[in-house]
Amino acid sequence: MKNVLWWIPRMLILGTLIFLIFGPLANLLLWSVAEKWFYPHLLPNDWGFAFWKRVFSPRGVAWEALGNSVLVAVFTVLASLSLAIPAGYALARLPLPARGLILLVFLIPQAFPNLTVYVNIARLFYQWGLNGTLLGVVLVHTVHGLVFAVWIASAAFSAVGREMEQAARSIGAGPWRAFIDITLPLAMPGLMASAIFVFLESLDEFTGSYFVGAPDVQMMPLLLYTAGAGGNYQIASITALVLLIPSVLFMLVVERFLKADVMARIGK
């Protein structure tokens, strides 16, 4: 009897967690194949893939939005890492007195509501002619992605022991050769994880895409917002699933790349 009483609350907690995690996902899956679904029916009245065909038809905007989202995410990763790798290496290796403060500066965009930040960025970009362009969207995504890129890159380089670099220098390798042949390959798993975080953050970024890109640059988060606001739950669910799939796959990869020693050094 005691064993039963011991298991009941734990099973209830486990069941609640499973419902909270997988319930919304199940709802998305049902709506994505529901051609008709009316209250009070618990399941769709009609099933089918008509809305999938509609979303990805040649005349639809999904292909354009998906292409733009992937293109922007790729260039955001390139821009973020081109800044984060030298910055992360400097923060990890150089004896900077204000290292913690410098890392904190990269968190400033996160310290304010996104709406406030992106409205002001959109105003500046409008003056510079960058509103409604892919370049403008890439730049605004890069501002957001640098938070992950610099912090994780700094931790990745900190996790690489100086001894390997010093050993390469002692046998005649220059600073650049030691960095390319020794430090960078050893830090690559952390940098790959940083790239994945930035890619996923860019892929799902709505606010910056809306204020800087809309209506000229179609993006998947904008398509999701438009469908949801219009009450078209089938298209909204399909779009959400398309955004969810790479997130799940890449997070599994990140779990492999981000080792405990790298995670322990983030922000230090």
N, C-alpha and C positions, 0 to 999 in steps of 0.2 A: 504493500500500500504506500509506503514511504517513497519507494522508487517511482511509482506512478505520479504521486504528487510532486516529486522532484522534476520529472520530465515534462509535465503539462505546461508550466510557465515557459520553459525553454523552447518547447515546440511552438507555442503561441508566438513567442518573440521571433523565432526563425521563420515561421509562416508569414508574419507581418513584414519582415525584411524582404522575403522573396516576393511578396505581393507589391511592395513599394518599388522594388528594383525592376521586376519583370512585368508588372501590371501595365505600366505605360507602354512598354515595348510591344506587349500583346495587343494593346489597343491600336497602336500604329499599324501592326500587321493586319489586323482585321479591317481597319478603315482603308488600307491600301488595296484590298480586294473586294470591298463592299461597293456594289453598283447601286444598291438601294438599302437603306437602313433606317427604319422608323421606330420611334418609341411606341410601345413599351417592349419591343423585341430585344432579347439579350444578344442575339446574333444577327448578322445582316440578312435581309430578306432575299437579296439576289447577290450572287458571287460572280466574280469575273475579273478580267484584266483590261477592261475597256479604258479605265483611267490611266493605266500604265502606257497603253498605246497612245492615248491622247497626249500625255506628258512628253513622251519621247518621239512623237511624230515629227516628220521633217518640217512641218509648219509651226511646230511649237517652239517655245523659247528655252526649253530645258537644256538642249544641247549647247546653245550659245551661253547660257548661264553657267553650265557645268564647265565648259571650256574656259570661260573667263575666270571662274573660281580657281581652277587648277593652275592656269597660267599666272594669275596674281599670286597664288600661294607659292609657286616655284620661285618667282622673282623676289618675293618677300623673304624667302629662306636665303637666297643668294645675297640679297642686300643686308639682311640681318647678320649672317655669318661673316660677311666681309668686314663688318665693323666689330662683331663680337669676338672673333678669333684674336686679332691683335690686342683688343681691350682686355679680354679674358687672360691672355698670356701676361700682359703687363701687370694686371692686378694680382696674378698668382706668383709672379717671379720678382718683380721690382719691389724694393722696400719703400712703398708709398706710405707716408704718414697718415693720410686721410683715406685709406683704402675702404674702410667701412662706410664713410660718407659718400665716396664715389659710387659704391654699389647702391647706396640708398637713393642717389640721384636717379638711377634707372627705374626706381619704383614710383617716381613722382607722377607719371601719367596714370598709375593705378590708385593714387591717393585721392584723386578727385573723381566725381561722377563722370562716366564716359561721355554723357550727353554734353556736358560743359566743355570738355576737352575737344570733342569732335566738331562742335558748332564753331569754336574759334579757329580750329584748323581749316574747316570748310570756308570760313570767311577769308582767311589768308590765301587759300588755294584759288578762290574765285578771283582775287586780285591778280594772282600770278597766272591765271589761265589754265589751272590744273584740274578744276572741277569738271566732272564728266569725262575724265580720261583714265585709262588703265594705269598710267604713270602716277597719277594722283592717288588712286586706290592703293597701289603698291607702297607708296611713301607713307600713307596713313597707317597701313597695316604694319609697316616696318617699325614705326614709332611704338606700336603696341608689342610687336614681337621681340624687340630688343631686351625687354625685361627678362624673358626666358632665356634668350640667346646668351646674354652677357653673364648672367648668374650661373647658368649651367656650364658655360665654357670656362669660366673662372674656376669652378669646382673641378672640372675635368683636368685642367692643367695643374691644379694644386695636388691632385691625386697622383700625378706622375712624379716620381722621385727625382730629385736633382742629381743623384749619383749617376744615373744613366747618361744624362746630358754632360756632366763633368767628365765622365769616362771617355765619351766621344771627343770632347775638346782636348783631353790629355793626349790623344793619339793623332792630333793634327787637324781634326774637323773644325771648320769655322763655325761661328754662331748660327748662321743661316743653314749650313749643312746639318748641324746637330739638331736644329729645330725640325727640318724637313724629314730627316731620316730616323730620328729617335723620338722626339717629344710629340710631334703631330700624330704619328701612327699610334702611339700609346694612348693619346687623348681622344682618338677618333671615335671610340664607342660613346663617350660622353657628348662629343660634338654631333654625332648622328642622332642621339636622343634630343639634343637641343634643336636640331633641324626639324625633327618630327614634331616636337611641341610647337614650333613656330608655324609649320605647315598646317597643323590642325587648327591652331588659333586663327590663322588667316582664313582657312576654309570656312570656319563657322562665324567669322566676324560680320555682324550685321550693322551696328551703329555707324562705324566708319564708312562702310560701303554705302550706306544710305545717304549720309550727308555729303560725301565727296563724289560718289559714283552715280547715284540715281538722278534721273531716269535713263541716262545714256548708256551706262555700263550695267548690263544684266548680270546678277550674281545669284547663286543658289539660295543664300539666306534671304535675299530680297524676294525671290520667288516664293519661298516658304511663308514669309510675312504677308505677301499679297494674297496668297491662297487662303491662309488662316483668317486674315481680316475679312475676306469675302465669304467666309463660311464654307469654302470648298475643302472639306476635311480630307477627301480622298487625295487630292493633289498635294495638300499640305503634308499628309502622312507619307506619301511617296517621296517627296522632297526630303523630309526628315530622315527617312531610311537611307536614302542615297548619301546624305551627309554623315549618318551614323556608322555605316559600314567601314569606311576608311579609318574612322576614329577608333573603332574597336580593334581593327587589325594592327594599326600603328601603335596603339597602347600596349598590345602584346609584345611588339618589337621593343618598345621603350623599356618594358619590364626586364627584358634580357640585357639591354645595353647599359642601363643605369645601375651600376653595381652599388653595394652598400657604402664603399669608401668614397665614391663620388657623391652620393646623396648626403653623406655626413659632412661634406665640405661645402655644400651650397650655402652661400651667405657668409662664409668664414674667411 
